[in-house]
Amino acid sequence: MMTPPDNAPEGAGRRPPGRPRDLEAEARLLAAGMEVYGERGWYGFTANEVIRRAKVGKATYHSRWSSLGEFLAACFDEALAPLQHQTVEGDVREILIAQGRLMADLYFGPHRLATQRLWAEYEVVPDPLRRVREVLTQATVHRARRLVASAVADGQLPAGLEPDRLLEPFEGGIYMHIATASPENRDEVRAGIDAYIQQLADDLLAAIPVAVARES
């Protein structure tokens, strides 16, 4: 895993103070932004297309966001809000399963195209997408690290275990399982993803004490 800054991105969804908000129009813009970016990528991502698809006036868009990068960060922030505020309770197994389900939702859910575009395009156009990537990593990577670190502090995992030692094989396994699904068996993989996530969590947690003992 790369280690981007652990602070939340600034400026996502900013608007001038005191300006009345049309929440319905703003929601349509943010939803349209995810659609357009997922379909066309950064180089085909234009304010005019988003405005046309959202069926709002240009002033509604331009009064809220000063750049496409800022707007796209707001789109991801809105799309990931339910995930960012999701409460995870229980032991470390439940933490892993919740993280796996989050990943499955990102890669199988309605925002899968936009998510995949972002991971790929950040390597090509990092500057305008840096803030957008921070929104995504804050909701996924940083959140999972904090939860696993808490499990280590609570004594559920061996003392000194780095969260990435557990998260990298777990998240990598889920990603590979989903990414290698062919069009013919994609529905089958989708139907069985929860069972796969639970089994992978059990396998990795069972292996951790052995791996730690070998290094000591």
C-alpha atoms as a printed R data frame, in Angstrom:
    type eleno elety resid chain resno       x       y       z
1   ATOM     1    CA   MET     A     1   0.000   0.000   0.000
2   ATOM     2    CA   MET     A     2   1.148   3.512  -0.674
3   ATOM     3    CA   THR     A     3   0.957   5.840   2.311
4   ATOM     4    CA   PRO     A     4  -0.780   9.098   1.397
5   ATOM     5    CA   PRO     A     5  -1.350  11.772   4.056
6   ATOM     6    CA   ASP     A     6  -3.684  10.600   6.806
7   ATOM     7    CA   ASN     A     7  -5.584  13.873   6.995
8   ATOM     8    CA   ALA     A     8  -8.846  14.405   5.164
9   ATOM     9    CA   PRO     A     9  -8.567  16.403   1.928
10  ATOM    10    CA   GLU     A    10  -9.359  20.059   2.091
11  ATOM    11    CA   GLY     A    11 -11.768  21.877  -0.157
12  ATOM    12    CA   ALA     A    12 -13.954  18.981  -1.279
13  ATOM    13    CA   GLY     A    13 -17.427  20.328  -1.881
14  ATOM    14    CA   ARG     A    14 -16.614  23.928  -0.956
15  ATOM    15    CA   ARG     A    15 -19.058  26.688  -1.835
16  ATOM    16    CA   PRO     A    16 -19.035  30.422  -1.187
17  ATOM    17    CA   PRO     A    17 -20.294  31.284   2.310
18  ATOM    18    CA   GLY     A    18 -23.842  32.522   2.523
19  ATOM    19    CA   ARG     A    19 -24.943  31.172  -0.855
20  ATOM    20    CA   PRO     A    20 -28.250  29.252  -0.710
21  ATOM    21    CA   ARG     A    21 -27.900  25.568  -1.538
22  ATOM    22    CA   ASP     A    22 -30.110  23.710  -3.962
23  ATOM    23    CA   LEU     A    23 -29.529  20.270  -2.451
24  ATOM    24    CA   GLU     A    24 -31.416  18.412  -5.164
25  ATOM    25    CA   ALA     A    25 -29.432  20.061  -7.967
26  ATOM    26    CA   GLU     A    26 -26.164  19.507  -6.088
27  ATOM    27    CA   ALA     A    27 -26.990  15.826  -5.588
28  ATOM    28    CA   ARG     A    28 -27.722  15.426  -9.301
29  ATOM    29    CA   LEU     A    29 -24.412  17.052 -10.197
30  ATOM    30    CA   LEU     A    30 -22.440  14.815  -7.852
31  ATOM    31    CA   ALA     A    31 -24.167  11.681  -9.122
32  ATOM    32    CA   ALA     A    32 -23.657  12.732 -12.738
33  ATOM    33    CA   GLY     A    33 -19.996  13.454 -12.008
34  ATOM    34    CA   MET     A    34 -19.394   9.874 -10.864
35  ATOM    35    CA   GLU     A    35 -21.162   8.542 -13.941
36  ATOM    36    CA   VAL     A    36 -19.258  10.700 -16.423
37  ATOM    37    CA   TYR     A    37 -15.876  10.067 -14.829
38  ATOM    38    CA   GLY     A    38 -16.514   6.319 -14.698
39  ATOM    39    CA   GLU     A    39 -17.522   6.214 -18.347
40  ATOM    40    CA   ARG     A    40 -14.994   8.644 -19.842
41  ATOM    41    CA   GLY     A    41 -12.064   9.000 -17.451
42  ATOM    42    CA   TRP     A    42 -10.231  12.197 -16.649
43  ATOM    43    CA   TYR     A    43  -9.555  13.263 -20.237
44  ATOM    44    CA   GLY     A    44 -13.223  12.947 -21.127
45  ATOM    45    CA   PHE     A    45 -14.455  14.469 -17.894
46  ATOM    46    CA   THR     A    46 -15.959  17.887 -18.645
47  ATOM    47    CA   ALA     A    47 -18.156  20.247 -16.676
48  ATOM    48    CA   ASN     A    48 -20.427  20.724 -19.695
49  ATOM    49    CA   GLU     A    49 -21.194  17.002 -19.921
50  ATOM    50    CA   VAL     A    50 -21.842  16.755 -16.190
51  ATOM    51    CA   ILE     A    51 -24.137  19.807 -16.294
52  ATOM    52    CA   ARG     A    52 -26.003  18.444 -19.320
53  ATOM    53    CA   ARG     A    53 -26.523  15.066 -17.695
54  ATOM    54    CA   ALA     A    54 -27.565  16.535 -14.342
55  ATOM    55    CA   LYS     A    55 -30.001  18.903 -16.093
56  ATOM    56    CA   VAL     A    56 -29.035  21.956 -14.067
57  ATOM    57    CA   GLY     A    57 -27.914  25.435 -14.984
58  ATOM    58    CA   LYS     A    58 -24.219  26.206 -15.428
59  ATOM    59    CA   ALA     A    59 -24.334  28.742 -12.617
60  ATOM    60    CA   THR     A    60 -25.329  25.987 -10.175
61  ATOM    61    CA   TYR     A    61 -22.113  24.132 -10.929
62  ATOM    62    CA   HIS     A    62 -19.745  27.104 -11.161
63  ATOM    63    CA   SER     A    63 -21.017  28.688  -7.946
64  ATOM    64    CA   ARG     A    64 -19.913  25.630  -5.992
65  ATOM    65    CA   TRP     A    65 -16.636  24.355  -7.458
66  ATOM    66    CA   SER     A    66 -13.690  26.216  -8.941
67  ATOM    67    CA   SER     A    67 -11.989  23.270 -10.660
68  ATOM    68    CA   LEU     A    68 -12.767  19.835 -12.047
69  ATOM    69    CA   GLY     A    69 -10.412  18.229  -9.536
70  ATOM    70    CA   GLU     A    70 -12.221  19.865  -6.636
71  ATOM    71    CA   PHE     A    71 -15.575  18.828  -8.082
72  ATOM    72    CA   LEU     A    72 -14.518  15.215  -8.612
73  ATOM    73    CA   ALA     A    73 -13.218  15.047  -5.024
74  ATOM    74    CA   ALA     A    74 -16.660  16.201  -3.878
75  ATOM    75    CA   CYS     A    75 -18.265  13.492  -6.050
76  ATOM    76    CA   PHE     A    76 -16.200  10.759  -4.409
77  ATOM    77    CA   ASP     A    77 -16.719  12.252  -0.960
78  ATOM    78    CA   GLU     A    78 -20.478  12.136  -1.437
79  ATOM    79    CA   ALA     A    79 -20.431   8.628  -2.908
80  ATOM    80    CA   LEU     A    80 -18.274   7.276  -0.079
81  ATOM    81    CA   ALA     A    81 -20.029   9.111   2.760
82  ATOM    82    CA   PRO     A    82 -22.034   6.032   3.871
83  ATOM    83    CA   LEU     A    83 -18.798   4.033   4.023
84  ATOM    84    CA   GLN     A    84 -16.834   6.722   5.866
85  ATOM    85    CA   HIS     A    85 -19.441   6.976   8.619
86  ATOM    86    CA   GLN     A    86 -20.161   3.263   8.903
87  ATOM    87    CA   THR     A    87 -19.660   1.983  12.449
88  ATOM    88    CA   VAL     A    88 -17.720  -1.272  12.774
89  ATOM    89    CA   GLU     A    89 -18.194  -3.157  16.021
90  ATOM    90    CA   GLY     A    90 -16.904  -6.513  17.165
91  ATOM    91    CA   ASP     A    91 -13.626  -8.370  17.054
92  ATOM    92    CA   VAL     A    92 -10.865  -8.175  14.468
93  ATOM    93    CA   ARG     A    93 -12.599 -10.779  12.303
94  ATOM    94    CA   GLU     A    94 -15.642  -8.527  12.020
95  ATOM    95    CA   ILE     A    95 -13.369  -5.582  11.222
96  ATOM    96    CA   LEU     A    96 -11.794  -7.505   8.345
97  ATOM    97    CA   ILE     A    97 -15.115  -8.738   7.024
98  ATOM    98    CA   ALA     A    98 -16.531  -5.194   7.076
99  ATOM    99    CA   GLN     A    99 -13.469  -3.949   5.188
100 ATOM   100    CA   GLY     A   100 -13.827  -6.745   2.650
101 ATOM   101    CA   ARG     A   101 -17.462  -5.924   2.076
102 ATOM   102    CA   LEU     A   102 -16.550  -2.282   1.605
103 ATOM   103    CA   MET     A   103 -14.050  -3.276  -1.082
104 ATOM   104    CA   ALA     A   104 -16.569  -5.548  -2.760
105 ATOM   105    CA   ASP     A   105 -19.047  -2.677  -2.860
106 ATOM   106    CA   LEU     A   106 -16.441  -0.394  -4.449
107 ATOM   107    CA   TYR     A   107 -15.521  -2.911  -7.138
108 ATOM   108    CA   PHE     A   108 -18.934  -4.474  -7.736
109 ATOM   109    CA   GLY     A   109 -21.229  -1.587  -6.810
110 ATOM   110    CA   PRO     A   110 -22.552   1.429  -8.714
111 ATOM   111    CA   HIS     A   111 -19.235   3.324  -8.488
112 ATOM   112    CA   ARG     A   112 -16.989   0.497  -9.682
113 ATOM   113    CA   LEU     A   113 -16.028   2.177 -12.957
114 ATOM   114    CA   ALA     A   114 -15.098   5.464 -11.289
115 ATOM   115    CA   THR     A   115 -13.083   3.639  -8.603
116 ATOM   116    CA   GLN     A   116 -11.140   1.606 -11.146
117 ATOM   117    CA   ARG     A   117 -10.508   4.684 -13.285
118 ATOM   118    CA   LEU     A   118  -9.098   6.587 -10.337
119 ATOM   119    CA   TRP     A   119  -6.597   3.921  -9.272
120 ATOM   120    CA   ALA     A   120  -5.356   3.589 -12.862
121 ATOM   121    CA   GLU     A   121  -5.350   7.250 -13.877
122 ATOM   122    CA   TYR     A   122  -3.676   8.594 -10.762
123 ATOM   123    CA   GLU     A   123  -0.380   7.239 -12.095
124 ATOM   124    CA   VAL     A   124  -0.863   9.212 -15.334
125 ATOM   125    CA   VAL     A   125  -2.350  12.498 -14.087
126 ATOM   126    CA   PRO     A   126  -1.478  12.663 -10.363
127 ATOM   127    CA   ASP     A   127  -1.794  16.414  -9.809
128 ATOM   128    CA   PRO     A   128  -5.493  16.966 -10.571
129 ATOM   129    CA   LEU     A   129  -6.442  13.598  -9.045
130 ATOM   130    CA   ARG     A   130  -4.375  13.808  -5.846
131 ATOM   131    CA   ARG     A   131  -7.188  15.277  -3.766
132 ATOM   132    CA   VAL     A   132  -9.648  12.780  -5.216
133 ATOM   133    CA   ARG     A   133  -7.375   9.869  -4.331
134 ATOM   134    CA   GLU     A   134  -7.016  11.161  -0.782
135 ATOM   135    CA   VAL     A   135 -10.802  11.069  -0.400
136 ATOM   136    CA   LEU     A   136 -10.852   7.417  -1.480
137 ATOM   137    CA   THR     A   137  -7.883   6.335   0.636
138 ATOM   138    CA   GLN     A   138  -9.243   8.152   3.689
139 ATOM   139    CA   ALA     A   139 -12.475   6.154   3.433
140 ATOM   140    CA   THR     A   140 -10.748   2.827   2.816
141 ATOM   141    CA   VAL     A   141  -7.030   2.424   3.542
142 ATOM   142    CA   HIS     A   142  -6.603   4.821   6.478
143 ATOM   143    CA   ARG     A   143  -9.863   3.736   8.062
144 ATOM   144    CA   ALA     A   144  -8.866   0.060   7.936
145 ATOM   145    CA   ARG     A   145  -5.410   0.794   9.345
146 ATOM   146    CA   ARG     A   146  -6.894   2.605  12.312
147 ATOM   147    CA   LEU     A   147  -9.306  -0.241  13.055
148 ATOM   148    CA   VAL     A   148  -6.617  -2.938  12.859
149 ATOM   149    CA   ALA     A   149  -4.244  -0.840  14.989
150 ATOM   150    CA   SER     A   150  -7.000  -0.649  17.610
151 ATOM   151    CA   ALA     A   151  -7.325  -4.442  17.516
152 ATOM   152    CA   VAL     A   152  -3.571  -4.731  18.140
153 ATOM   153    CA   ALA     A   153  -3.812  -2.299  21.058
154 ATOM   154    CA   ASP     A   154  -6.726  -4.320  22.497
155 ATOM   155    CA   GLY     A   155  -4.659  -7.495  22.447
156 ATOM   156    CA   GLN     A   156  -6.690  -9.214  19.710
157 ATOM   157    CA   LEU     A   157  -3.585  -9.388  17.505
158 ATOM   158    CA   PRO     A   158   0.100  -9.875  18.365
159 ATOM   159    CA   ALA     A   159   1.773  -6.806  19.870
160 ATOM   160    CA   GLY     A   160   3.765  -4.846  17.350
161 ATOM   161    CA   LEU     A   161   1.933  -6.234  14.315
162 ATOM   162    CA   GLU     A   162   1.840  -3.602  11.564
163 ATOM   163    CA   PRO     A   163  -1.723  -3.244  10.176
164 ATOM   164    CA   ASP     A   164  -0.491  -3.543   6.592
165 ATOM   165    CA   ARG     A   165   0.921  -7.006   7.360
166 ATOM   166    CA   LEU     A   166  -2.674  -8.161   7.659
167 ATOM   167    CA   LEU     A   167  -4.432  -5.758   5.318
168 ATOM   168    CA   GLU     A   168  -2.199  -6.121   2.261
169 ATOM   169    CA   PRO     A   169  -2.755  -9.863   1.734
170 ATOM   170    CA   PHE     A   170  -6.414  -9.525   2.703
171 ATOM   171    CA   GLU     A   171  -7.255  -6.633   0.397
172 ATOM   172    CA   GLY     A   172  -4.953  -7.941  -2.315
173 ATOM   173    CA   GLY     A   173  -6.680 -11.317  -2.242
174 ATOM   174    CA   ILE     A   174 -10.108  -9.740  -2.584
175 ATOM   175    CA   TYR     A   175  -8.984  -7.461  -5.398
176 ATOM   176    CA   MET     A   176  -7.418 -10.320  -7.349
177 ATOM   177    CA   HIS     A   177 -10.489 -12.484  -6.827
178 ATOM   178    CA   ILE     A   178 -12.716  -9.769  -8.262
179 ATOM   179    CA   ALA     A   179 -10.351  -8.455 -10.946
180 ATOM   180    CA   THR     A   180  -9.707 -11.876 -12.475
181 ATOM   181    CA   ALA     A   181 -13.394 -12.718 -12.814
182 ATOM   182    CA   SER     A   182 -14.335 -13.180 -16.445
183 ATOM   183    CA   PRO     A   183 -17.553 -11.743 -17.911
184 ATOM   184    CA   GLU     A   184 -18.939 -15.285 -17.949
185 ATOM   185    CA   ASN     A   185 -18.469 -15.964 -14.226
186 ATOM   186    CA   ARG     A   186 -18.726 -12.431 -12.838
187 ATOM   187    CA   ASP     A   187 -22.234 -13.011 -11.487
188 ATOM   188    CA   GLU     A   188 -21.053 -16.196  -9.788
189 ATOM   189    CA   VAL     A   189 -18.133 -14.377  -8.167
190 ATOM   190    CA   ARG     A   190 -20.441 -11.575  -7.059
191 ATOM   191    CA   ALA     A   191 -22.863 -14.065  -5.493
192 ATOM   192    CA   GLY     A   192 -20.081 -15.813  -3.591
193 ATOM   193    CA   ILE     A   193 -17.985 -12.803  -2.598
194 ATOM   194    CA   ASP     A   194 -19.213 -12.641   0.996
195 ATOM   195    CA   ALA     A   195 -18.330 -16.279   1.644
196 ATOM   196    CA   TYR     A   196 -14.925 -15.685   0.047
197 ATOM   197    CA   ILE     A   197 -14.286 -12.654   2.263
198 ATOM   198    CA   GLN     A   198 -15.144 -14.568   5.432
199 ATOM   199    CA   GLN     A   199 -12.976 -17.547   4.498
200 ATOM   200    CA   LEU     A   200 -10.024 -15.322   3.604
201 ATOM   201    CA   ALA     A   201 -10.322 -13.479   6.927
202 ATOM   202    CA   ASP     A   202 -10.324 -16.795   8.805
203 ATOM   203    CA   ASP     A   203  -7.319 -18.104   6.866
204 ATOM   204    CA   LEU     A   204  -5.200 -14.988   7.447
205 ATOM   205    CA   LEU     A   205  -6.061 -14.670  11.132
206 ATOM   206    CA   ALA     A   206  -5.180 -18.324  11.659
207 ATOM   207    CA   ALA     A   207  -1.804 -17.794   9.982
208 ATOM   208    CA   ILE     A   208  -0.746 -14.655  11.858
209 ATOM   209    CA   PRO     A   209   0.517 -16.283  15.101
210 ATOM   210    CA   VAL     A   210   2.592 -18.742  13.065
211 ATOM   211    CA   ALA     A   211   4.161 -15.974  10.961
212 ATOM   212    CA   VAL     A   212   5.011 -13.929  14.051
213 ATOM   213    CA   ALA     A   213   6.534 -16.934  15.808
214 ATOM   214    CA   ARG     A   214   8.815 -17.675  12.844
215 ATOM   215    CA   GLU     A   215  10.195 -14.123  12.930
216 ATOM   216    CA   SER     A   216  10.809 -14.026  16.690
